[in-house]
Amino acid sequence: MTATLLLARHGQTVWHAENRYAGISDVPLTETGHAQAEALGRWAAAHPVDAVWTSPLSRAVVTAEPACRALGLTPSREPDLRECDFGVVEGRTLAQFAEEDPDAAAAFRADPVAHPFPGAEDPVAAAGRGAAALRRIAAAHDGERVLVVAHNTLLRLVLCRLLSIPLGEYRRVFPQLRNAAVTELRMDPDRVGLISLNLPCDGEAA
């Protein structure tokens, strides 16, 4: 039983363009974000994709729409693919937080899992729910290729969990999942393989 999961971060949002943490906040895509979604849709149309799953947050749902339209598929929504809640930093930049609480910001930079933002979701729990969601999706699509549209921090934590990388290293090992770029995983019940990372869909780095 093997499935191929094509993980994509949603397109650029208004807050991400300003380097602000969006987390569970529902913020819209920018014009650039919509263009990135269209590029992902063209990529999906040119590659075998059998199903589409998304986070329930609108920025992921909207990013998946061009692909679903091109493929004639109806997306499934998975609540456990939502982005992490960033607590007091929702809607703010890390630099702004550092001005307010430099010690907490320094601790986060040193180990974001041991020292998450105040009021934030436990990153270990987020990695667990996200990894479990991907395993459920893979089990439901044996032998198929599935596009999964979700979020930057959640997917980086999940990649660490599935690839046996210490969670506290997620910001160093995976500095960024680019908007609407594709990361390919090969998954079976016992093993997970990383096939590609941050594959751009428009021929350029996002």
C-alpha positions as CSV (number, residue, x, y, z in Angstrom):
1,M,0.0,0.0,0.0
2,T,1.7,3.1,-1.3
3,A,0.4,6.6,-1.9
4,T,2.1,9.7,-3.3
5,L,1.3,12.9,-1.5
6,L,2.0,16.2,-3.3
7,L,2.2,18.8,-0.5
8,A,1.6,22.4,-1.4
9,R,1.6,25.5,0.8
10,H,-1.2,27.9,0.0
11,G,-0.5,31.0,-2.1
12,Q,0.7,34.3,-0.6
13,T,-1.6,36.1,1.7
14,V,-1.8,39.8,2.8
15,W,-0.2,39.0,6.1
16,H,2.5,36.8,4.7
17,A,3.5,39.5,2.2
18,E,4.2,41.6,5.3
19,N,5.9,38.6,7.1
20,R,3.2,38.5,9.7
21,Y,2.1,35.2,11.3
22,A,-1.4,34.1,10.1
23,G,-1.9,30.9,12.0
24,I,-5.5,30.1,12.5
25,S,-6.6,33.6,11.3
26,D,-8.5,33.5,8.0
27,V,-6.7,36.0,5.8
28,P,-7.2,36.4,2.0
29,L,-4.7,35.8,-0.8
30,T,-3.0,38.7,-2.5
31,E,-3.0,39.0,-6.3
32,T,0.3,37.2,-6.3
33,G,-1.2,34.5,-4.2
34,H,-4.0,34.0,-6.7
35,A,-1.5,33.9,-9.5
36,Q,0.4,31.2,-7.6
37,A,-2.8,29.2,-7.2
38,E,-3.4,29.4,-10.9
39,A,0.2,28.1,-11.5
40,L,-0.4,25.2,-9.2
41,G,-3.6,24.5,-11.1
42,R,-1.7,24.3,-14.4
43,W,0.9,22.1,-12.8
44,A,-1.8,19.7,-11.5
45,A,-3.4,19.6,-14.9
46,A,-0.1,18.5,-16.4
47,H,0.7,15.8,-13.8
48,P,-1.3,12.8,-12.6
49,V,-3.5,13.8,-9.6
50,D,-6.3,11.6,-8.4
51,A,-7.6,13.5,-5.4
52,V,-7.3,16.9,-3.6
53,W,-7.4,17.5,0.1
54,T,-7.1,20.9,1.8
55,S,-6.9,22.6,5.2
56,P,-10.3,24.1,6.1
57,L,-8.8,27.7,6.1
58,S,-9.9,29.7,3.1
59,R,-6.4,30.5,1.9
60,A,-5.8,26.8,1.4
61,V,-9.2,26.1,-0.1
62,V,-8.9,29.0,-2.6
63,T,-5.4,27.9,-3.5
64,A,-6.7,24.5,-4.4
65,E,-9.6,25.7,-6.5
66,P,-7.7,26.1,-9.9
67,A,-6.4,22.6,-9.6
68,C,-9.8,21.1,-8.7
69,R,-11.3,23.0,-11.7
70,A,-8.6,21.8,-14.1
71,L,-8.9,18.2,-12.8
72,G,-12.7,18.1,-12.4
73,L,-12.3,17.0,-8.8
74,T,-14.1,18.0,-5.6
75,P,-11.7,18.8,-2.8
76,S,-12.0,17.1,0.6
77,R,-11.3,19.2,3.7
78,E,-9.4,17.9,6.7
79,P,-9.6,19.9,9.9
80,D,-6.3,18.5,11.2
81,L,-4.5,20.2,8.3
82,R,-5.2,23.7,9.7
83,E,-2.2,25.9,10.5
84,C,-0.8,26.1,14.0
85,D,-2.3,28.7,16.3
86,F,0.6,31.2,17.0
87,G,-1.0,32.7,20.1
88,V,0.1,36.3,20.9
89,V,2.0,36.5,17.6
90,E,-1.1,36.0,15.4
91,G,-1.1,39.0,13.0
92,R,2.3,40.2,14.1
93,T,5.9,39.7,13.0
94,L,8.7,38.0,14.9
95,A,10.5,41.3,15.0
96,Q,7.6,43.1,16.7
97,F,7.4,40.3,19.3
98,A,11.1,40.6,19.9
99,E,10.8,44.3,20.7
100,E,8.1,43.4,23.3
101,D,9.7,40.3,24.8
102,P,13.3,39.8,23.6
103,D,13.9,36.9,25.9
104,A,10.9,34.9,24.7
105,A,11.8,35.7,21.1
106,A,15.4,34.5,21.6
107,A,14.1,31.3,23.2
108,F,11.8,30.7,20.3
109,R,14.6,31.2,17.8
110,A,16.8,28.8,19.7
111,D,14.2,26.0,20.0
112,P,10.7,26.8,18.7
113,V,9.2,23.6,19.9
114,A,10.5,23.8,23.5
115,H,9.7,27.5,23.6
116,P,6.6,28.3,21.5
117,F,5.0,31.7,21.5
118,P,2.8,32.4,24.6
119,G,-0.7,31.1,24.0
120,A,0.4,29.1,20.9
121,E,-0.6,25.6,20.1
122,D,1.9,22.9,21.3
123,P,4.0,22.2,18.2
124,V,4.4,18.6,19.3
125,A,0.6,18.2,19.2
126,A,0.4,20.0,15.9
127,A,3.0,17.7,14.4
128,G,1.0,14.7,15.7
129,R,-2.4,15.8,14.3
130,G,-0.9,16.8,10.9
131,A,1.1,13.5,10.5
132,A,-1.9,11.5,11.5
133,A,-4.0,13.4,8.9
134,L,-1.5,12.6,6.1
135,R,-1.4,9.0,7.1
136,R,-5.2,8.8,6.9
137,I,-5.2,10.4,3.5
138,A,-2.5,8.1,2.3
139,A,-4.4,5.0,3.5
140,A,-7.5,6.2,1.7
141,H,-5.7,6.6,-1.6
142,D,-3.5,3.5,-2.0
143,G,-1.7,3.7,-5.4
144,E,-2.9,7.2,-6.1
145,R,-1.4,10.7,-6.3
146,V,-3.0,13.2,-3.9
147,L,-2.6,17.0,-3.9
148,V,-2.7,18.3,-0.3
149,V,-2.9,22.1,0.2
150,A,-2.0,23.2,3.7
151,H,0.4,25.5,5.6
152,N,4.0,26.4,6.1
153,T,4.7,25.7,9.8
154,L,2.3,22.7,10.0
155,L,3.8,21.0,7.0
156,R,7.4,21.6,8.2
157,L,6.6,20.1,11.6
158,V,4.9,17.2,9.9
159,L,7.9,16.6,7.6
160,C,10.1,16.4,10.6
161,R,7.8,14.0,12.3
162,L,7.4,11.7,9.3
163,L,11.1,11.8,8.4
164,S,12.4,11.3,11.9
165,I,14.0,14.7,12.2
166,P,13.9,16.4,15.6
167,L,11.0,18.7,15.7
168,G,13.0,21.5,17.3
169,E,15.0,21.7,14.1
170,Y,12.1,22.4,11.7
171,R,13.0,26.1,11.1
172,R,16.6,25.2,10.4
173,V,16.1,22.1,8.2
174,F,13.1,23.5,6.4
175,P,13.6,27.3,6.4
176,Q,10.5,27.8,4.2
177,L,8.0,25.9,2.1
178,R,7.5,28.3,-0.8
179,N,4.0,29.4,-1.7
180,A,2.2,26.9,-4.1
181,A,5.4,24.9,-4.6
182,V,5.1,21.1,-4.4
183,T,6.9,18.7,-2.0
184,E,6.5,15.1,-2.9
185,L,6.3,12.3,-0.4
186,R,6.0,8.5,-1.0
187,M,4.1,7.0,1.9
188,D,3.3,3.4,2.9
189,P,2.3,2.2,6.3
190,D,5.9,1.6,7.5
191,R,8.0,4.1,5.5
192,V,8.0,7.7,4.3
193,G,10.3,8.9,1.5
194,L,11.0,12.5,0.5
195,I,11.1,12.6,-3.3
196,S,11.3,16.4,-3.9
197,L,11.1,19.6,-1.9
198,N,9.8,23.0,-3.0
199,L,9.3,22.2,-6.6
200,P,8.2,25.4,-8.3
201,C,5.0,25.2,-10.4
202,D,5.7,28.3,-12.6
203,G,9.3,27.5,-13.6
204,E,10.7,30.1,-11.1
205,A,11.3,30.1,-7.4
206,A,8.3,31.3,-5.5
